[in-house]
Amino acid sequence: MRRFFSKDPENGPIVLRNYPDISVTVRQSAQAKRMSLRISSLDGRITLTAPPYARRSEIEGFVHEKQDWIAKHHATLGALETVNYGTALPIEGSLRRVAPHTGARVQLDETHLYVSQKRNAPAAQAQAYLKTLARDRLATASDHYAAKLGRPYTRLTLRDTRSRWGSCSSDGALMYSWRLVMAPPDVLRYVAAHEVAHLQEMNHSPAFWNVVTSLFGSYKAQRQWLHTHGASLHHFQFSD
Ligand SMILES: [Zn+2]
């Protein structure tokens, strides 16, 4: 939740003069020798780290001097967007507009994700729908590749992980980020094939990649997609 009034305004976020929708979080650190700016590629959050002795006026001056640069990079990376009516949400690789309807249940078609106007909270409804869809798609793909490999997995769990899209434990438990359901379907299937391949090879050796290829085929494009666009799946915020 963004706080508009900090208890200590001296350390509160700095709103850019020419871009009032962008604010910079200030952090003073004993380790910092000079001021530095960081824009998170995951969610677009901007943090300025300053030495402990830096005065507020110096910090503000630094931020305002850099505001065009900040705005440019912020726009490229994209700020967090809270899901609401009108949000264009990628679902299985194509954009659907979130809209209210009179029905009681969430409904997906080619162009829209309809959420019930009776229940409000469009973000929570959309998130619950996506998680269910993700479980369905990831279980189907994992079952398929596990059968092809001839090795069963023990369980499948979904999380909202930032650092990884999936994992496979030594006892055969698969974990996936439910946000994969927003990516194109072949990307989701590649991640499932990758994690299932770890049931046989618990490493990233050439032998492991051979298993991935035997299960999925060429995976270069899907890996590249995750590298280039993966962070954009964290652009959407569903609750808070
Ligand atoms: Zn791996």
Residues whose N, C-alpha, C, O or C-beta is under 5 A from the ligand:
A	BS01	ZN	none
